[in-house]
Amino acid sequence: MAYHTPKFKFWIRFIAMPISTDLKIGFLKPGTGRSHYDEFAAMIPEGINLDMQELGVMQSSLTDFAARADAIINRAVTLTAQSNWQGIIIPGAPVEVQNQGLRDRLSSVLEIPFVTALEAGCSALNAYNARKVLLLTPFDSHMNSLITKHLSEAETGIEFELADLGFSSEQDAIDLNHEIVYEITKKAVAKSSRIDALYFQGAVLSPLQVIDEMEAEFSIPVISSNPAMLWAIVSKLGHEFRIEGKGKLVREWPVFGRR
């Protein structure tokens, strides 16, 4: 008697489940004020989930960030694990310059890409081969001296000229009208030597509402801290976007890491 192996037909039904493809990026807010954070959040395109959390170390002034590396690193590591971030932004030049070696320490403990404010800004300037740059900040003379010292020691290949904007504190620049930002920038450019780019470091002094107009009038790139950090971290994650109306850096999206 011949035996025949029965043949079965299997029908497998695949159900397409919605899968989020958004990049989930953490942002540790270091300072006071809200409008510049809201302005930044409003420019984030579809495809990016920007999760803003408090850095949690500032008490009353920018100098409270001094010698807080352990707290900053612990906060970054804890939130990264809890939130499943793919990348993390550590903003705030005062955070970076008052905690020497912070980037190296973050590199040793974080398992995801990260960027800091000055790293992102200098990378953006290098993407446009800017060698002489006018630096505009909302900080006082003490903080500006720390920032310019840090930049001069970083061997970026960039020569920075600090604009004297007369701020006694970053609080002076919070919610500053964009027309005023434009005018003080125009005066600073007129007083400067030949420059290849403008660099706004310190997001409370925000050029975002008039950045395209600035680039058109001055015929040079205008690098702003928050868009630079977004461009840098997204590039490190291997992605790119095109964002209109917020400057040529995020509109053109040049290659990250070019020197």
N, C-alpha and C positions, 0 to 999 in steps of 0.2 A: 504494500500500500504506500502510495506516495503522499508525503506530507508537504504541504505548501505553507510557507511562512506568511501569515496574514499581513497585508499591507495596510498601513494606517496613514491617513492624511491628517497633518496637524495644521490648524489655522491659528496663527498667532496675531492677535490684534494689538497694534501699537497705538497707544493713546498719547498724543502730543500734550505734554504738560508745559505750562508756561515757565520758562526759565529766564531769570533776570540776567542780563548781560551787562548791567551797570557796573562800572568801576566803583568800588567802595573805598573812599579815601578819607582818612581822619585829618582833622585840622584842630590843633590845640591853641585855642584863643588865649593870648597872653595878657591882653590889656583891657582898658576901659572903653566906654563908648559903644554904640551899636550901629550907627549909620554906615560906617565903612564895612562892617561885617555883612549887613543887609545888602549893601551895594555889590559886594563880592558874590554873595549867595545868588543874587539875581542874574549874574552873568554865567552861571554854571550851566552848561548845555545838557540836553537829554543824553543819557549814556554815562553820566557821572553822578554818583551819590556822594555828596560832600557832607560828612558828619562832623559838625562843629561841637567841640567839647572844651570846657574850661581847662586851661593849663593848671590853674589852682595854686600858684605860688606868689602872685602879686598881692600886696596888702595896701600900700598907700602911694608908692612911687616906683618909677622904673628901676631905681637902684635896689629895690627889693629882690630883683632877679639875681643879684650877685651871690656867687657861691651856692647856687641852688641846683647844681648839676644832678645830684643824687635824686632829689625830688622830681626833677623834670624827667629823668630817665625812668624812674619807677612808674611815673604816670603814663609815659609813652608805652612802656612794656605792658602794663596792666590793661590799658584801654585797647591796645592792639589785640591782645588775647581775648578780651571780652567781646569785642565788636567785629571781629573777623575782617579787619581792614586789609586791603591789598597794598596800600601805600599810606604814608603819613607825612603831613606837613607840620614842621616845627617852626612857626613864624616868629618874627620879632628880632630885629637886629640887637636890641638891648639884652635879650636872652642869650644870644650867641656870644657877644663880645664880653659879657661879664662871667662867662663860664668857659674859660679856655680849655680846649680839648674836648668840648662837648660832642662835636661831630664824630671824632674817633671813638669816643665811648659809646655813642649811639650805634655806630657801625658794628661794634663788638657784641651788642646784645639784641639788636633788632634783626628779625629774620625777613623783613619786608623792606622794599625801597623807601627811603625818606629823603626829604630835602629841608634845608634851612633857608632862612631869608637871604643871607648874603651869598650863599652858594648859588641859589637860583638866580639872583640878580646879576652876579658876575658871569654866570653861564649864558644868560640872555644877552648880555653886552658882548661877550665873545662870539656869540652866534652871528652878530652883525659886525664883527671885526672892529668894534669901537675901542680905540686906544686912549682917547682923551674924553673924559666924561664929566659932565656937571652933575654933582650930587646934591639933591634937595631933600631935606629932612625936616620934621616938625620938632626936633629935639633941641635941648639946650646945649651950651658950649661944651659942658663936661661930657655928655653922652656922644656928641659929635666927635670929640677928640678920641674917644674909645673906638668909635666906628672907623674913623679914618686911619687910626693906628693899626687896627685889625686888617683893614683892606691893604694897607701898605706892606704888611708883613705876610700877606697871603700869596704873594708872587703871582698875581693874576695877569700881569702884563698890561694892566690898565692904569693910566694916570688919572687920579680923581681930583677935581677942583670943587671944593665945598662952597655952595652958595650961602651967603650970609642973609638969611631970611628974617632974623631978629626974633625968633620964638624964644621965650623964656621957659616954656614947658610945652610938651606935646598937647596939653589941654587947650592951648591957644588955637590949635588947628582943628580940633574936633568940630564937625559940622560946618566947616568953613565953606562959604558959598563958592561954587565952581567958577564963577566969574572972577572972584578974588584970587583963587588959585591960578587961574590963567594969567591975570595981571602981574602977580608977584613972580610968576615964572618968566613972563616976558621981560620984566625988568632984570631978573637974574641973568637971563641969556644975553641981554644987551651989555651987561657988565663983565661977562666972562670972556676968556680967551677963545681961540678956535676950538670947537668941541665936535665930537663925532656922535654924541648921544646925550640924552637926559636920563637920569636915574633917580626916580622917586623911591626912597627907602623910608618906610614908616607909613602904614596904610591910612592913618588918620589924616595925612596930607594927601588926599586922593585926587589924581587928575583924570579919573576914568570917564567922567561926563564930558570932558573936553579933550581927551587924548588924541582923537583923530584930527581935530582942529589944530592942536599943537604940532603934530607931525607934519601937517600940511604947511603950516606957517614957517616952522623952523627947518623943514626939509631934513630932519634927522630922526632916528628912532627914539621913542619915548618909552623907557622901561619902567613899569610900575610894579611894586613889590608883590602884590597878590596875584595878578595875572602871570608874573614870572614864576612864582612857586607852582601855580597850576600847570603851566606849560612844562616845567621841569619834572614834576612828579608823574604826570601823565606820560611824558616821553620816556621816563625810566621804566614805566610799566609796558612800554612797547606800543603805545597808542598815539593817535593824534586827532585833533578836532579842528574845526574852523569856526572861529567866533567873530562875528562882525561887530564893529562899533566900539571895540575896546583896545584898539591899537594894533599895529602891524605884527607884533610878536605872536598874538593868538589868532590873528587873521591869516598870516602866512605860515605859521608853525614851522620855523626853520629847524634843522637837525640839531638835536641836543648833543652837547659834548664837543662841538667844533671849536677849535682854538686858533 
